[in-house]
Amino acid sequence: MLRLAFLDRRAQWTAHDLGHMNSSCEACGPYHWSCEKGKSGRSIDHQAYETCCKHGDVILDKMLLLPEPLNGLMSGGDAQSISFRDILRRWNSLFAFTSIRYNMDDGPTAMGGGFPLFYVHGAIYHQQGPQLPSAGQDALYSQIYLYDPTLAIRARSTRAPELDASLIARLTQMLQTSCPLIQHYLTAKERFAALEAQVQNFRIILDPQLSLTVETGAD
């Protein structure tokens, strides 16, 4: 029996063409390939799909507009917006709360052309250091959010001199007023300051549910 999917028979592979993704779900709006409608065994009067909204049974609230200037940067056609999206990963890293760590497999894929693949061995970790940087070290990631916004702007501009300093300032101010995570970090800083004079050994834990827990007797 011929196994045409094997790599050594790549010359015999044929393209599987689904046509254009131009069939819109009338219930919730996203586009599909027409073959995705399938047979549900239900009598449906409109062009609705199972995979997005279960034929109109699932109704989600519409996403809110992003705060400015981020909304304009993500949707605008001017030079600044296009440049912002071209290096979006750089901007995202500049404002990240944590760093990422993983064991990457950087071996070449045997499939040849096509989309590049991102292989990771084991788990992916998000690393977050202490709340305040060690003496003589610059603030990184979430530590910057504990700064006064003016100092935070200066710290980010120093780390990324190739980026527009005025845009860094606008995005910093936007996050200070619209991101609830920053308020959690500021609350943790205030609790540290209040407890330092009362308790010798303690730590404050910010768990995945964003609840602050004080543990005494910690090293």
C-alpha positions in Angstrom: 0.0 0.0 0.0 1.4 3.4 -1.0 1.6 5.9 1.8 1.6 9.2 -0.1 2.0 11.3 3.0 5.5 10.1 3.7 8.3 12.6 3.1 10.1 10.4 0.6 7.0 10.6 -1.6 6.8 14.4 -1.4 6.8 14.6 -5.2 3.4 12.9 -5.3 1.8 15.2 -2.9 -1.2 17.2 -4.2 -2.5 20.5 -2.9 -5.8 20.4 -1.0 -7.7 23.6 -2.0 -10.6 24.8 0.1 -11.2 27.8 -2.0 -11.7 31.3 -0.6 -12.6 31.9 3.0 -15.5 34.2 2.1 -18.5 32.6 3.7 -19.6 34.8 6.7 -21.5 33.5 9.6 -24.7 35.5 9.7 -25.1 34.9 13.5 -21.8 36.3 14.7 -19.8 37.5 11.7 -16.5 35.7 11.2 -15.5 34.2 7.9 -15.3 30.5 7.1 -14.7 28.2 4.3 -18.0 27.1 2.9 -17.2 23.4 3.5 -17.0 24.1 7.3 -20.8 24.4 7.5 -21.2 20.6 7.3 -24.3 18.7 8.3 -25.6 19.4 11.7 -28.9 17.6 11.4 -30.7 20.9 12.3 -33.0 23.0 10.3 -31.2 26.4 10.0 -32.6 29.2 7.9 -29.4 31.3 7.8 -25.8 30.7 7.1 -24.5 29.9 10.6 -21.7 27.7 11.7 -21.0 25.3 14.5 -17.3 26.2 15.3 -17.8 29.9 16.1 -21.1 30.2 17.8 -22.9 26.8 17.6 -25.3 28.0 15.0 -26.2 31.2 16.9 -26.7 29.5 20.3 -23.6 31.2 21.8 -23.8 35.0 22.1 -20.7 36.8 23.3 -20.4 40.4 24.2 -18.5 42.4 21.5 -15.0 43.3 22.3 -14.5 46.9 23.6 -12.3 49.3 21.6 -8.7 49.4 22.8 -7.7 52.6 24.6 -5.9 55.3 22.7 -3.4 55.6 21.4 -3.2 51.8 21.1 -6.5 51.5 19.1 -5.3 54.0 16.5 -1.9 52.4 16.2 -3.4 48.9 15.6 -5.9 50.1 13.1 -4.4 53.2 11.5 -2.8 53.5 8.1 -0.4 56.3 8.8 3.4 55.8 8.8 3.6 55.7 12.6 0.9 53.0 12.9 2.4 50.8 10.2 5.9 51.1 11.8 4.4 50.2 15.2 2.8 47.1 13.8 5.9 46.1 11.9 7.9 45.8 15.1 5.0 45.0 17.5 7.0 42.3 19.2 9.6 44.9 20.3 6.9 47.2 21.7 5.3 44.3 23.5 8.6 43.3 25.1 9.2 46.8 26.3 5.9 46.9 28.2 5.9 43.2 29.4 5.3 42.4 33.0 7.4 39.2 32.9 10.0 37.4 30.8 9.5 34.1 29.1 11.7 31.0 29.5 11.6 27.7 27.6 13.8 25.0 26.2 13.6 25.5 22.5 14.3 22.9 19.8 16.1 24.9 17.1 16.6 22.0 14.8 15.5 22.4 11.1 12.1 21.1 10.3 12.0 18.2 7.8 9.0 19.6 6.0 11.0 22.1 4.0 9.1 25.2 2.9 6.0 26.6 4.6 5.3 28.3 7.9 8.2 28.3 10.4 7.5 26.0 13.4 8.3 26.9 17.0 9.3 23.8 19.0 9.5 23.8 22.8 10.6 21.0 25.0 8.7 20.7 28.3 6.9 23.6 29.9 6.9 27.3 29.2 7.6 29.6 32.2 7.0 33.2 32.9 9.7 34.6 35.2 9.1 37.5 37.5 11.9 38.7 39.8 11.6 40.5 43.1 9.4 43.5 43.4 12.3 45.9 43.6 15.6 45.7 41.7 18.8 44.9 43.5 21.1 47.8 44.3 22.9 49.1 41.2 20.6 47.2 38.8 18.1 48.8 36.4 14.4 48.0 36.9 13.0 45.4 34.5 9.5 44.1 33.5 7.0 44.5 36.4 9.5 46.5 38.5 9.2 49.5 36.1 5.4 49.7 36.8 6.3 50.6 40.4 8.0 53.8 39.3 6.5 57.2 39.0 5.2 57.4 35.3 7.9 60.0 34.5 10.7 57.8 35.8 9.1 54.8 34.0 9.1 56.7 30.7 12.8 57.5 31.2 13.7 53.9 32.0 11.9 52.5 29.0 13.4 55.2 26.7 16.9 54.3 27.9 16.3 50.6 27.3 14.9 51.2 23.8 16.6 54.3 22.3 15.6 53.3 18.8 11.9 53.7 19.6 9.9 56.9 19.5 10.2 58.5 23.0 7.0 60.5 22.7 5.1 57.3 21.8 6.6 55.5 24.8 5.3 58.3 27.0 1.8 58.1 25.6 1.6 54.3 25.9 3.0 54.5 29.5 0.3 57.0 30.5 -2.3 54.9 28.8 -1.4 51.8 30.7 -1.2 53.7 34.0 -4.9 54.7 33.6 -6.4 51.6 31.9 -4.5 48.5 33.1 -5.8 46.9 36.3 -2.7 44.9 36.8 -0.7 48.0 37.5 -2.9 48.8 40.4 -2.3 45.4 41.9 1.4 46.0 41.7 1.1 49.4 43.3 -1.0 47.9 46.1 1.6 45.3 46.7 4.3 48.1 47.0 2.2 50.0 49.5 1.6 46.9 51.6 5.4 46.2 51.6 6.0 49.7 52.8 3.4 49.5 55.6 4.6 46.1 56.8 8.4 46.7 56.7 8.2 48.7 60.0 6.1 46.0 61.7 7.3 42.6 60.6 10.9 41.4 60.0 10.4 38.4 57.8 7.5 38.4 55.4 6.6 38.2 51.7 3.6 39.2 49.6 2.4 36.7 47.0 0.5 37.7 43.9 -1.2 34.5 42.8 -2.6 33.7 39.4 -6.0 35.0 40.5 -4.3 38.4 41.3 -5.0 38.1 45.0 -2.4 39.5 47.4 -1.5 37.2 50.3 0.9 38.2 53.1 3.0 35.4 54.5 5.0 36.0 57.8 8.0 34.1 58.9 9.3 33.9 55.3 13.0 34.3 54.5 
